[in-house]
Amino acid sequence: MFFKKESLVFKEKNVLIVDEIIPEFNKDSGSRRLKEIISILLKNDIGVFLLADYRQHRYKSDYFEVYKKMGVNVYQPAIFKDEVLTIEGFIKLIAPKLNYAWLHRPHIFDKYQSIVNNANPKVKLIYDMVDFHYVRLQREYELNKNEDHKIDAQNYLELETKNSKEADVTIAISETDKALLLKHYNKPQQIKVLSNIHQHLPKTANFKTFEDRKNLLFIGNFRHTPNQDAILFLHDKIMPIIWKTLPDVKVDIIGSYATEDIKALHSEQFNVIGFVDDVKEYFYSSRLFIAPLRYGAGIKGKIGQSLEYSLPLITTDIGAEGFNFGVNHDAMVGNTPQDIAAKIIEVYTNKEVWDTLSDYSEQILEPFSLKSTEDTVLNLIK
């Protein structure tokens, strides 16, 4: 493949976006969020240049064409002036017209900030944490006392605070993450909050009622270890309690990259499905969404997705971070196996409670609206 410089489309303002992979928007909430950010930039006539750090995805990603059709300038290795156009070469080529470099995740910022700075020191650097990795790993250590996780947590804390010092703007995904970061890097004016984007879907005449639904639903990318832990916790500790009262209840588990440990849990009642491209039918037919997360950080996209579909949910304090469940908090949040199981049984069997939680979903999602997010993005790209 040959690269033509004239194929690049520059605008008055231009943003380079770098992530680990070309964002797989139908596989994880972070990628879904990034695709929405890209859409906002394009809608406002801002040029977007997208590249992935992970080599395999530069060559083989099926998502290239999706972003190209949107109007994104997507980097792919190609021949330019009789040589392979490298990532560094691509950045140097577009750097004179770049205004911002939006760098996702700690290692990506650490790797690319100097490349961008060397190519054009006037480019403003945005460090998008995605979530506070130190917090997630520290919580994992507190749960399992694995000393490796404690070491990893401290290493990430050093990296994430260093990145914040080198960035022009640091983006936290929730007010909780911002508050936790401020304990280690006290520059509140430099830290902005840009959360997930969730649009509540109005209930139509075809919306299935409590009586027409059954089963429990979990969705999560299993490259993310908190999701692996949540499913093992659900299978080993929570469902045995539930099955004593509701022996016919089944669990549907959807998610990319299921590990062998997760696949081994599959049974008639514990249905490990794997990746599903279009999940809406599960949200419209399940009676309850469950997210028994025991560690993690940031906003959990699965929670917001359930609220989009007005599907009542039960989660933990970790899962609920960043959301205001208001007067329904106690009905939706538990932490021990016994408490989580009791809340699942209550909502699963009580139509009145189910209807109340379903109707309240729209109010919870108000801070995550597209309009709110667009205002924040455009305030960043001034």
Secondary structure, 3 states (H helix, E strand, C coil): CECCHHHCCCCCCEEEEEECCCCCCCCCHHHHHHHHHHHHHHHCCCEEEEEECCHHHHHHCCCHHHHHHHCCEECCCCEECCEECCHHHHHHHHHHHCCEEEEECHHHHHHHHHHHHHHCCCCEEEEECCCCHHHHHHHHHHHHCCHHHHHHHHHHHHHHHHHHHHCCEEEECCHHHHHHHHCCCCCHHHEEECCCCCCCCCCCCCCCCHHHCCCEEEECCCCCHHHHHHHHHHHHHHHHHHHHHCCCCCEEEECCCCCHHHHCCCCCCEEEEECCCCCHHHHHHCCEEEECCCCCCCCCHHHHHHHHCCCCEEECHHHHCCCCCHHHHHHHECCCHHHHHHHHHHHHHCHHHHHHHHHHHHHHHHHHCHHHHHHHHHHHCC
